[in-house]
């Protein structure tokens, strides 16, 4: 068994090395272009680091715009000038692909998110505190717009709770839910682990990680939008997300790899 595991890892490493070489060659050989990237709010801190590395490795430029997955989806359907959509779910990129608003076959899963219940003040955070009404308010992204909000609502339902019982304060996206907790407007909230790990260590407070079986997996897909079918910067950035360097940054921020 151990020998088989070593063989599997070596094959994976070899494949990753080949991909990285191919990526570096393609980036260096394409003409420099610009791409506008619509980024799910939970992924923005990581995307900013990825942007720095990508631009340092190529002649391309990317512009990151942060927002809720649901709102971006509506804007793209109405002609918003984005080139790549990095969503916090799989459903909306798949719909754009089906409807012809994205390049067929370009969709990738770039990360798998982790939901946490977070207290900036370092207060006790746990399922039992939720059940006993230990929070005056609970920050949550709008479940109908944001996958992390939907995941938080799923966890509450597993505990026999809902947003009426725990007095939810809704943010438009997970970035707003995170901000509510950070400024003290809510003592705790459901956010992405990546947002917490992006803080300095002495400002991370405390968090509880619900069981991943209590909510649908937050598989985050990216897709090349139809208007960018010939945009080399957009295509190269999507390819970069599966490079060894990008995957190392993702794991540092608490994302599972696809």
C-alpha positions in Angstrom: 0.0 0.0 0.0 2.7 2.4 0.9 4.6 1.8 -2.4 1.3 2.3 -4.4 0.8 5.7 -2.5 4.4 6.8 -3.4 3.8 5.9 -7.1 0.5 7.9 -7.1 2.2 10.9 -5.6 5.0 10.8 -8.1 2.6 10.6 -11.0 0.6 13.5 -9.6 3.8 15.6 -9.1 5.0 14.8 -12.6 1.7 15.8 -14.1 1.7 19.0 -12.1 5.2 19.8 -13.3 4.2 19.3 -16.9 1.2 21.6 -16.4 3.4 24.3 -14.8 5.9 24.1 -17.7 3.1 24.3 -20.2 1.6 27.3 -18.4 4.9 29.2 -18.2 5.5 28.6 -21.9 2.0 29.7 -22.9 2.1 32.8 -20.8 5.5 33.9 -22.2 4.5 33.2 -25.8 1.1 35.1 -25.9 0.7 38.8 -26.5 0.1 40.9 -23.4 -3.5 41.6 -22.7 -5.8 42.7 -19.9 -8.7 40.8 -18.2 -11.4 41.8 -15.8 -12.1 39.1 -13.2 -15.4 39.0 -11.3 -14.4 37.4 -8.0 -16.7 35.9 -5.3 -16.3 38.0 -2.1 -14.9 35.1 0.0 -12.0 34.5 -2.5 -10.9 38.2 -2.9 -8.0 38.1 -0.3 -6.5 35.0 -2.1 -7.2 36.4 -5.6 -5.2 39.5 -4.7 -2.2 37.3 -3.9 -2.7 35.3 -7.0 -2.9 38.5 -9.1 0.5 39.6 -7.8 2.2 36.3 -8.7 0.4 35.9 -12.0 1.4 39.4 -13.2 5.0 38.9 -12.0 5.2 35.7 -14.1 3.6 37.1 -17.3 3.1 40.3 -19.3 -0.6 40.2 -18.7 -2.6 42.5 -16.4 -5.8 41.5 -14.5 -8.3 43.7 -12.7 -10.2 42.1 -9.8 -13.8 43.1 -8.9 -15.3 41.6 -5.7 -18.9 40.9 -5.1 -21.6 38.3 -4.5 -21.9 35.3 -6.8 -25.6 35.9 -7.3 -25.3 39.5 -8.3 -22.4 38.8 -10.6 -24.5 36.1 -12.3 -27.3 38.6 -13.0 -24.9 41.3 -14.2 -23.1 38.9 -16.6 -26.5 37.8 -18.0 -27.2 41.5 -18.6 -23.9 42.1 -20.5 -21.5 43.2 -17.7 -18.0 43.5 -19.3 -16.2 40.7 -17.3 -13.8 38.2 -18.9 -13.6 35.6 -16.1 -16.1 34.7 -13.4 -14.7 33.1 -10.3 -17.9 32.1 -8.5 -18.4 30.7 -5.0 -20.5 27.8 -6.4 -20.8 25.5 -9.4 -24.4 26.1 -10.4 -24.1 29.6 -11.8 -20.9 29.1 -14.0 -22.6 25.9 -15.3 -25.8 27.9 -16.2 -23.7 30.5 -18.0 -22.0 27.8 -20.0 -25.3 26.2 -20.9 -26.8 29.5 -21.9 -23.9 30.4 -24.2 -22.7 33.3 -22.0 -19.5 31.3 -21.2 -17.0 29.5 -23.5 -18.0 25.8 -23.6 -15.5 23.5 -21.9 -13.7 26.3 -20.1 -15.3 25.7 -16.6 -12.9 24.5 -13.9 -13.3 23.9 -10.1 -10.5 26.1 -8.7 -11.1 25.6 -4.9 -13.3 24.0 -2.3 -14.3 26.4 0.5 -14.5 25.8 4.3 -17.3 27.4 6.4 -16.6 28.6 9.9 -18.5 30.3 12.7 -16.2 33.2 13.6 -15.9 35.6 16.6 -13.5 38.5 16.1 -13.4 39.1 19.8 -12.3 35.5 20.5 -15.5 34.6 22.3 -16.5 31.0 22.7 -17.9 29.8 19.4 -19.6 26.4 19.2 -22.8 24.6 18.2 -23.9 24.6 21.9 -23.6 28.4 22.1 -25.8 28.7 19.0 -28.4 26.4 20.5 -28.5 28.2 23.8 -29.0 31.6 22.2 -25.6 32.8 23.2 -25.3 35.5 20.5 -27.4 38.7 20.4 -27.1 38.6 16.6 -25.6 36.3 14.0 -24.0 37.6 10.7 -24.9 35.7 7.6 -24.6 36.4 3.9 -27.9 36.3 2.1 -28.6 32.6 1.4 -30.3 33.2 -1.9 -27.3 35.2 -3.2 -24.3 33.8 -1.6 -23.2 30.1 -1.3 -21.6 30.7 2.1 -24.9 32.1 3.3 -26.7 29.1 2.1 -24.2 26.9 3.8 -24.6 28.7 7.1 -28.4 28.4 6.8 -27.9 24.6 6.2 -25.9 24.3 9.4 -28.5 26.2 11.4 -31.2 23.8 10.0 -29.1 20.8 11.1 -29.1 22.2 14.6 -32.8 22.8 14.5 -32.4 26.6 14.3 -33.2 29.3 11.8 -32.5 33.0 11.3 -35.6 34.0 13.2 -34.4 32.1 16.3 -30.8 33.3 16.2 -31.6 36.8 14.9 -29.5 36.9 11.7 -28.0 40.1 10.4 -27.8 39.7 6.6 -25.0 40.9 4.4 -25.2 41.1 0.7 -22.3 38.7 0.4 -19.9 36.9 2.8 -17.5 40.0 2.8 -20.3 42.1 4.4 -21.1 39.3 6.9 -17.4 39.2 7.7 -17.3 43.0 8.1 -20.3 42.9 10.5 -18.4 40.6 12.8 -15.1 42.5 12.5 -16.6 45.8 13.5 -18.7 44.3 16.3 -22.1 44.8 14.7 -22.6 41.1 15.4 -20.7 39.0 18.0 -20.3 36.1 15.6 -21.1 35.0 12.0 -20.7 32.4 9.3 -17.8 33.3 7.0 -15.2 31.6 4.9 -12.1 30.3 6.7 -10.0 32.0 4.1 -11.2 35.4 5.3 -10.1 34.6 8.8 -6.7 33.3 7.8 -6.1 36.5 5.8 -6.0 38.4 9.0 -2.9 38.9 11.1 -2.5 36.0 13.6 -3.3 38.2 16.6 -6.5 39.4 15.0 -8.0 36.1 14.0 -10.2 35.7 17.1 -11.8 32.3 17.5 -13.8 30.0 15.2 -15.7 26.8 15.1 -15.7 24.6 12.0 -19.0 22.8 11.4 -18.9 19.3 10.0 -18.7 19.4 6.2 -21.5 16.9 6.2 -23.8 19.6 7.6 -23.8 21.7 4.4 -23.4 21.1 0.7 -19.8 21.2 -0.4 -18.7 24.7 -1.4 -17.1 23.8 -4.7 -16.1 27.0 -6.4 -16.0 27.1 -10.2 -14.4 29.6 -12.6 -15.3 30.0 -16.2 -14.1 32.0 -19.3 -16.9 34.3 -20.4 -18.0 34.4 -24.0 -16.7 37.9 -24.7 -13.2 36.8 -23.7 -13.0 33.7 -26.0 -10.0 35.3 -27.6 -8.5 37.1 -24.6 -5.1 35.5 -23.8 -4.9 37.1 -20.4 -8.2 35.6 -19.3 -7.3 32.2 -20.5 -3.8 32.3 -19.0 -5.2 33.4 -15.6 -7.6 30.5 -15.5 -4.8 28.1 -16.4 -2.6 29.6 -13.7 -5.2 28.7 -11.0 -4.2 25.0 -11.4 -0.5 25.6 -11.2 1.6 24.4 -8.3 2.2 27.9 -7.1 -1.5 28.9 -7.1 -2.5 25.7 -5.3 0.1 26.4 -2.6 -1.5 29.8 -1.9 -5.0 28.2 -1.9 -4.0 25.7 0.8 -2.4 28.4 2.9 -5.8 30.1 3.0 -7.6 27.0 4.1 -9.1 26.0 0.8 -9.2 22.3 -0.1 -7.9 21.5 -3.6 -10.3 20.4 -6.3 
